[in-house]
Amino acid sequence: MRAREFTLLEVVSDPEVAKTQQKLVGLGYDLGPYGPKGDGVDGIVGPYTQAAIDAYEKGISPKDAPKPKQADV
């Protein structure tokens, strides 16, 4: 019997996403505890980044921005 083969997906950090994340953090949005500095800037659009982008686009202030649901994290 052979073990099942599987593919590991490589998650690649995007410098343009990191720039957007830096701007969001500068505005006060919480991007979670990810990235080398623990400020959420990692170049990957995860649930915290997406929630912050959605809030920003809807004009929701950082303090009122919803956090992602635990199941999304």
N, C-alpha and C positions, 0 to 999 in steps of 0.2 A: 504494500500500500504506500503510495507517495503522499508526501505532505502537500497540502494545497499551495499553489503558487499565488503570490499576491504582489501587488505593486505599491511601493511607498510613494506617496505624492510629496514632492518637494515644495515647500512654501517659500516663495521668493519675496524678499523685501523690495518694495518699489520706492525709489527716491522721491518721486512726485507725490506719492501717498504720504511719505514721511514729512514732506514740506507742508502738506495740508494739515496733517496731524499737529505739527508744530504751531501752526496758526490757530487751530482749534484750542490747543492747550493754552496758548497765549491769551485767548479770549476767555478762558476759565472753564472750558468743557472738560469733563472727567473722561479720560480714555482708558481707564483701568490701570492695573499695575504691571503692564507689559513693557517690553523694550529694555535696553541697557540701563536707562536711568530710572526705570520704574514709573515713568510718567505717561505711558501709553503710546509713545512715539516709537513704532517698530517697522513702519512701512507696509503694514499688512492691514487691509480693511476687515477687521473683525467686528463682533457685535457692538462693542463700545464705540468704535469709530463710526460705524453706520448709524448708531443712535444719535451721536453728536452731530453728524452731517444732517440727518433728518431734522433734528431740532433747530439747527442753524438755518436751514432752508425754510422752515416754518416760522422763523422769527422768535423761537422760544429761547429765553435767556438761559445761560449755563446753570444757574441755580435751580431753575424750574424744569430742566431737561430730564426726561425719563431715563432711567438706567435700563439696560437690557435685562430681560427675564433670565433667571438663573439657568433655565433650560437652554437658552441661546448661547451661554458663555462656554 
